[in-house]
Amino acid sequence: MTYLPFLKSGQPIHTTGKNLAGLWRPSFVKTDNKLYVFGGGGNATHDLHVLHFEDMRWETLHASREKRGFK
């Protein structure tokens, strides 16, 4: 489990990158050092959003409509 000493209970979390304002009820998965967010209502897209815990930075991984085959 990742220990994040800079996070304090009851205090707002400050992040950088594209804010996910307007996104509600998304699906998410937490790993040791990242939080992956997908879907939801409001400003929903087909993009995958990643919060990097090391620097509290959001990154957006854009979905591609290109079809790829498996070899």
C-alpha positions in Angstrom: 0.0 0.0 0.0 1.3 3.4 -0.9 1.8 5.8 2.0 1.2 9.4 0.9 2.4 11.6 3.9 1.4 14.8 2.2 -2.3 13.8 2.3 -4.1 14.9 5.4 -7.6 13.8 6.5 -10.2 16.5 5.9 -7.9 18.6 3.7 -8.4 19.3 0.0 -6.2 17.4 -2.5 -4.3 19.7 -4.9 -3.5 18.2 -8.3 -2.1 19.4 -11.6 -3.1 18.6 -15.1 -6.6 18.4 -16.6 -9.2 18.5 -13.8 -12.0 16.0 -14.0 -14.7 18.4 -12.9 -18.2 17.4 -14.0 -17.4 13.7 -14.0 -19.6 11.7 -11.7 -19.8 8.0 -10.8 -16.8 6.9 -12.9 -15.1 3.5 -12.6 -11.7 3.6 -11.1 -8.8 1.3 -10.1 -6.0 2.1 -7.7 -2.6 0.6 -8.0 0.4 1.3 -5.7 1.3 4.6 -7.4 -1.6 5.5 -9.7 -5.4 5.9 -9.8 -7.0 5.1 -13.1 -10.4 6.7 -13.9 -12.8 5.8 -16.8 -16.3 6.6 -17.8 -19.0 8.2 -15.6 -21.7 10.8 -16.3 -21.5 14.4 -17.0 -18.4 15.3 -19.1 -17.9 11.6 -19.9 -15.5 10.6 -22.7 -13.9 7.3 -23.8 -10.6 8.5 -22.5 -8.7 6.9 -19.6 -7.5 9.4 -16.9 -4.5 8.6 -14.7 -3.5 10.3 -11.4 0.2 9.8 -10.6 0.5 9.8 -6.9 4.2 10.8 -7.0 3.5 14.3 -8.2 -0.3 14.4 -8.0 -0.5 15.0 -11.8 -3.4 14.0 -14.0 -2.7 12.5 -17.4 -5.3 11.7 -20.1 -4.8 8.7 -22.3 -6.9 9.3 -25.4 -8.9 6.4 -26.8 -8.2 5.5 -30.4 -10.9 4.5 -33.0 -8.3 2.5 -34.9 -9.0 -1.2 -35.0 -6.0 -3.4 -34.3 -5.7 -7.1 -34.9 -4.0 -9.6 -32.6 -1.1 -11.7 -34.0 
